Amino acid sequence: MYELIRPLLFALDAETAHGLTLYASDVAQRSGLSGFIAKPPADLPVRVFGIDFPNPVGLAAGLDKNGAHLDGLAALGFGFVEIGTVTPRPQAGNPKPRMFRLRHHEAVINRLGFNNDGIDALVRNVEKATFRGVLGINIGKNKDTPNERAIDDYLICLERAYPLASYVTVNISSPNTQGLRDLQEEETLRRFIGTLREAQERLGAQHGKRKPMLLKIAPDLTETELDAIAEVLLASGIDGVICTNTTIDRADVAGDPAANETGGLSGRPLFAKSTGVLRGMRARLENRLPIVGVGGILDGDTAAEKMAAGASLVQVYTGLVYRGPALIAEAVSEIRRRGITA
């Protein structure tokens, strides 16, 4: 069915199509038609950082920033859904246009800039949803919050998200908030994660349940920077890492009409770079921390290759733009066929 709908969606600008797709998922779920859009995969249970997932293929953050479409998206068969990135206060994000398709490369460039309705709105949306599956909440800082006070924003979001989340992802790797990636510098990161870990343990005691916390990193880090991040991760007691966010590298899309648009590049051109970071982090972490692999998954083979490179779970986003929700079952099926488990 998506093969028939996609030309109509691609006739619209990317952000309009994005919104229409979310609306359609809600309508399909409320009408009981989600199974006609995409047949959900058979369960492929996996247990990672103490959570039982019905299958290892999840939705990456960014598609549903406000948690307003949880029920519709979950009905498509994801093993878990991650919403956000959310900030303490609402913000409009960057000026439009801010999403661009690179069709020949099966890629997207976005410079959305953490556009969201704020943590309080996200909490209200999650509380209204009927979804009771595995939920990740991805947290960030407001654009006008200086880096020296960034921790305050993350603590606000962590505290508000904690009771509702299955796990929380700390996003310091988006290229679309100026200076955000500077928080990945070793000493800054050590202090930053240390403070969040203290809050995580305090909240776990307060709510009677410890929720895992993950760090999402960029694909554009040097080997030395990755060495330092791995050391911080292992020393901090954090629960896992997501490899990776979008890239600012344009080498693989040079010549495309949209290649010079600023923002993060996702989709097929990101696969090799993000999988290289994943494989390198797996070697550095020596199976002591689970890794979630994301970036460039457009079919079952690329999903399985992420798992084979060391991921315990994978996430998709841009692949849905080009393949539709059938990608979910295809990815689960190929992971099952190859016998790859966490």
C-alpha positions as CSV (number, residue, x, y, z in Angstrom):
1,M,0.0,0.0,0.0
2,Y,2.8,2.4,0.8
3,E,4.2,2.0,-2.7
4,L,1.0,3.5,-4.0
5,I,0.9,6.4,-1.4
6,R,4.5,7.4,-1.5
7,P,4.4,9.4,-4.8
8,L,1.6,11.5,-3.3
9,L,3.6,12.1,-0.2
10,F,6.7,12.9,-2.2
11,A,4.7,15.5,-4.1
12,L,4.4,17.4,-0.8
13,D,7.3,19.2,0.9
14,A,9.0,16.8,3.4
15,E,7.7,18.4,6.6
16,T,4.1,18.5,5.4
17,A,4.4,14.8,4.4
18,H,5.8,14.1,7.8
19,G,2.8,15.6,9.6
20,L,0.3,13.9,7.2
21,T,1.9,10.5,7.8
22,L,1.6,10.9,11.6
23,Y,-2.1,11.9,11.2
24,A,-2.7,8.9,9.0
25,S,-1.2,6.5,11.5
26,D,-3.6,7.9,14.1
27,V,-6.6,7.5,11.9
28,A,-5.6,3.9,10.9
29,Q,-5.2,2.9,14.6
30,R,-8.5,4.4,15.6
31,S,-10.2,2.7,12.7
32,G,-8.6,-0.7,13.3
33,L,-6.8,-0.5,9.9
34,S,-3.2,-0.5,11.0
35,G,-2.9,-4.2,10.1
36,F,-3.8,-3.4,6.5
37,I,-1.1,-0.7,6.3
38,A,1.6,-3.0,7.7
39,K,1.4,-6.5,9.1
40,P,3.0,-6.4,12.5
41,P,6.0,-8.8,12.9
42,A,5.8,-12.0,15.0
43,D,7.4,-11.5,18.3
44,L,11.2,-11.8,18.6
45,P,11.7,-11.2,22.3
46,V,14.9,-9.7,23.6
47,R,16.0,-8.5,27.0
48,V,18.3,-5.4,27.1
49,F,19.3,-3.2,30.0
50,G,16.7,-5.1,32.1
51,I,13.8,-4.4,29.8
52,D,11.8,-7.0,27.8
53,F,11.3,-5.9,24.2
54,P,8.8,-7.8,22.0
55,N,11.2,-7.4,19.1
56,P,14.5,-5.5,18.6
57,V,13.3,-3.0,16.0
58,G,12.3,0.4,17.4
59,L,11.3,3.9,16.2
60,A,14.1,6.4,16.6
61,A,13.5,9.8,18.2
62,G,12.5,12.7,16.0
63,L,9.4,11.4,14.2
64,D,7.1,12.0,17.1
65,K,8.7,14.8,19.1
66,N,5.7,15.4,21.4
67,G,4.5,11.9,22.0
68,A,1.2,12.9,20.4
69,H,1.0,9.8,18.1
70,L,2.1,7.0,20.3
71,D,-0.9,4.7,19.8
72,G,-0.9,5.1,16.0
73,L,2.9,4.4,15.7
74,A,3.0,1.6,18.2
75,A,0.2,-0.2,16.2
76,L,2.6,-0.6,13.3
77,G,4.6,-3.3,15.1
78,F,7.6,-1.5,16.6
79,G,9.3,-3.4,19.5
80,F,9.7,0.0,21.2
81,V,9.0,3.7,20.5
82,E,11.3,6.6,21.4
83,I,9.7,10.0,21.4
84,G,11.3,13.5,21.6
85,T,13.7,15.2,21.5
86,V,11.9,17.2,24.2
87,T,13.1,20.4,25.9
88,P,11.9,22.0,29.1
89,R,10.1,24.9,27.4
90,P,8.3,24.9,24.0
91,Q,10.3,26.1,21.1
92,A,9.5,26.5,17.4
93,G,12.8,25.2,16.0
94,N,14.5,26.6,13.0
95,P,12.8,28.5,10.2
96,K,11.1,26.5,7.4
97,P,11.9,24.9,5.0
98,R,14.0,22.7,7.2
99,M,13.6,19.1,5.8
100,F,14.9,18.1,2.5
101,R,14.7,14.7,0.6
102,L,17.7,13.5,-1.4
103,R,15.7,10.9,-3.3
104,H,18.6,9.5,-5.4
105,H,20.5,8.7,-2.2
106,E,17.4,7.6,-0.1
107,A,18.4,10.3,2.4
108,V,17.0,13.2,4.3
109,I,18.6,16.4,5.6
110,N,16.9,18.1,8.5
111,R,17.6,21.2,10.5
112,L,14.4,21.1,12.6
113,G,16.2,22.3,15.7
114,F,14.4,20.5,18.6
115,N,11.0,21.9,17.6
116,N,8.6,20.7,20.3
117,D,5.8,21.7,22.6
118,G,7.9,21.3,25.8
119,I,8.1,18.6,28.4
120,D,4.8,19.3,30.1
121,A,2.9,18.8,26.8
122,L,4.8,15.6,26.2
123,V,3.9,14.3,29.6
124,R,0.2,15.1,29.1
125,N,0.2,13.3,25.7
126,V,1.9,10.1,27.1
127,E,-0.6,10.1,30.0
128,K,-3.5,10.2,27.6
129,A,-2.2,7.4,25.3
130,T,-3.2,3.8,25.7
131,F,0.2,2.6,24.7
132,R,1.8,0.4,27.4
133,G,4.8,-0.9,25.5
134,V,8.5,0.0,25.9
135,L,8.8,3.8,25.7
136,G,12.0,5.8,25.4
137,I,11.9,9.6,26.0
138,N,14.7,11.6,24.4
139,I,15.7,14.8,26.3
140,G,17.6,17.9,25.3
141,K,18.1,21.5,26.1
142,N,16.4,24.7,24.8
143,K,18.3,26.6,22.1
144,D,18.7,29.7,24.3
145,T,20.1,27.8,27.3
146,P,23.9,28.3,27.3
147,N,26.0,25.2,27.6
148,E,27.2,26.1,31.1
149,R,23.6,25.8,32.2
150,A,22.6,22.9,29.9
151,I,22.5,20.4,32.8
152,D,19.6,22.3,34.3
153,D,17.5,21.7,31.2
154,Y,18.4,18.0,31.1
155,L,17.6,17.6,34.9
156,I,14.2,19.2,34.4
157,C,13.3,16.9,31.5
158,L,14.7,13.8,33.3
159,E,12.6,14.5,36.4
160,R,9.4,15.0,34.5
161,A,10.0,12.1,32.0
162,Y,11.2,9.6,34.5
163,P,7.9,8.3,35.9
164,L,6.5,7.6,32.4
165,A,9.6,6.4,30.5
166,S,10.8,2.8,30.2
167,Y,14.2,4.4,29.5
168,V,15.5,8.0,29.0
169,T,17.9,9.0,26.2
170,V,20.3,12.0,26.7
171,N,20.7,13.7,23.4
172,I,23.9,15.8,23.1
173,S,24.6,15.0,19.5
174,S,22.1,16.8,17.3
175,P,23.9,19.1,14.8
176,N,20.9,21.5,14.8
177,T,21.4,23.2,18.1
178,Q,24.4,25.4,18.1
179,G,27.2,24.2,20.5
180,L,25.3,21.1,21.6
181,R,27.9,18.6,20.4
182,D,30.5,20.5,22.5
183,L,29.0,18.6,25.5
184,Q,30.6,15.4,24.1
185,E,34.1,16.8,25.1
186,E,35.6,14.4,27.7
187,E,35.8,16.5,30.9
188,T,32.5,18.2,30.1
189,L,30.8,14.9,29.4
190,R,32.3,13.3,32.6
191,R,30.7,16.0,34.8
192,F,27.5,16.2,32.8
193,I,26.9,12.4,32.9
194,G,27.9,12.2,36.6
195,T,25.3,14.8,37.6
196,L,22.6,13.0,35.5
197,R,23.5,9.6,37.0
198,E,23.1,11.0,40.5
199,A,19.7,12.3,39.6
200,Q,18.8,8.9,38.0
201,E,19.6,7.0,41.2
202,R,17.7,9.6,43.3
203,L,14.7,9.3,41.0
204,G,14.9,5.5,41.1
205,A,14.8,5.5,44.9
206,Q,12.0,8.1,44.9
207,H,9.8,6.1,42.4
208,G,10.7,2.7,43.6
209,K,12.1,1.6,40.2
210,R,15.4,2.4,38.5
211,K,14.9,3.4,34.8
212,P,17.9,3.0,32.4
213,M,19.6,6.0,30.9
214,L,21.3,6.0,27.5
215,L,23.6,8.5,25.7
216,K,23.1,9.3,22.0
217,I,26.4,10.2,20.3
218,A,27.3,11.7,16.9
219,P,28.8,9.9,14.0
220,D,31.3,12.6,13.3
221,L,33.7,12.0,16.2
222,T,37.4,11.2,15.9
223,E,38.9,7.9,17.1
224,T,40.4,9.8,20.0
225,E,37.1,11.4,20.9
226,L,35.4,8.0,20.8
227,D,38.1,6.5,23.1
228,A,37.4,9.3,25.6
229,I,33.6,8.8,25.4
230,A,33.9,5.1,25.9
231,E,36.0,5.7,29.0
232,V,33.4,8.1,30.4
233,L,30.6,5.7,29.6
234,L,32.2,2.8,31.4
235,A,33.2,4.8,34.4
236,S,29.9,6.5,34.8
237,G,27.6,3.5,35.2
238,I,25.3,4.7,32.4
239,D,23.1,1.9,31.0
240,G,23.7,2.1,27.2
241,V,24.7,4.1,24.2
242,I,22.9,4.9,20.9
243,C,25.1,5.0,17.8
244,T,24.4,7.4,16.1
245,N,22.7,10.7,15.4
246,T,22.7,12.3,12.0
247,T,25.9,13.4,10.2
248,I,27.2,16.8,8.9
249,D,29.4,15.0,6.4
250,R,28.3,15.4,2.8
251,A,31.0,13.3,1.0
252,D,28.5,10.6,-0.1
253,V,25.9,13.0,-1.4
254,A,28.1,15.5,-3.2
255,G,26.4,16.9,-6.3
256,D,22.9,16.4,-5.0
257,P,20.8,19.6,-5.4
258,A,20.1,19.5,-1.6
259,A,23.6,18.5,-0.5
260,N,24.6,22.0,0.6
261,E,21.6,22.5,2.9
262,T,22.7,22.8,6.5
263,G,21.5,20.2,9.0
264,G,21.9,16.5,9.8
265,L,22.0,13.9,7.0
266,S,20.2,10.6,7.6
267,G,19.3,7.6,5.5
268,R,21.4,5.3,3.3
269,P,24.5,7.5,3.1
270,L,24.8,7.5,7.0
271,F,24.8,3.7,7.2
272,A,28.6,3.0,6.8
273,K,29.7,5.9,9.0
274,S,27.2,5.1,11.8
275,T,27.9,1.4,11.7
276,G,31.6,2.1,11.8
277,V,31.1,4.1,15.0
278,L,28.9,1.3,16.4
279,R,31.5,-1.4,15.6
280,G,34.2,0.7,17.2
281,M,32.2,1.4,20.3
282,R,31.5,-2.3,20.7
283,A,35.2,-3.1,20.6
284,R,35.9,-0.3,23.1
285,L,33.1,-1.3,25.5
286,E,33.8,-5.1,25.3
287,N,30.1,-6.1,25.7
288,R,29.9,-4.3,29.0
289,L,27.2,-1.9,27.8
290,P,24.4,-2.5,25.3
291,I,24.4,-0.5,22.1
292,V,21.4,0.7,20.1
293,G,22.2,0.9,16.4
294,V,20.6,3.6,14.2
295,G,21.4,5.3,11.0
296,G,20.8,4.2,7.4
297,I,18.5,1.1,8.0
298,L,16.5,0.8,4.8
299,D,15.9,-2.9,4.6
300,G,16.2,-6.2,6.5
301,D,19.8,-6.6,5.5
302,T,21.0,-3.3,6.9
303,A,19.0,-3.9,10.1
304,A,20.7,-7.3,10.5
305,E,24.1,-5.8,9.7
306,K,23.7,-3.4,12.6
307,M,23.0,-6.3,14.9
308,A,25.9,-8.2,13.6
309,A,28.2,-5.2,14.2
310,G,27.3,-5.3,17.9
311,A,23.9,-3.7,18.4
312,S,21.5,-5.2,20.8
313,L,18.6,-3.2,19.4
314,V,18.1,-1.1,16.3
315,Q,16.0,2.0,15.4
316,V,14.6,3.3,12.1
317,Y,13.4,6.7,11.0
318,T,14.4,7.8,7.5
319,G,13.9,4.2,6.2
320,L,10.2,4.7,6.9
321,V,10.1,7.6,4.5
322,Y,11.4,5.5,1.6
323,R,10.1,2.1,2.5
324,G,7.0,2.7,4.7
325,P,6.0,0.6,7.7
326,A,6.6,-2.7,6.0
327,L,10.3,-2.1,6.8
328,I,9.6,-3.0,10.5
329,A,8.5,-6.6,9.8
330,E,11.2,-7.0,7.1
331,A,13.9,-6.0,9.6
332,V,12.6,-8.3,12.3
333,S,12.3,-11.2,9.9
334,E,15.9,-10.8,8.6
335,I,17.3,-10.5,12.2
336,R,15.3,-13.7,13.0
337,R,16.5,-15.5,9.9
338,R,20.1,-14.8,10.6
339,G,19.7,-15.9,14.3
340,I,21.2,-12.7,15.6
341,T,20.3,-11.9,19.3
342,A,21.5,-9.4,21.8
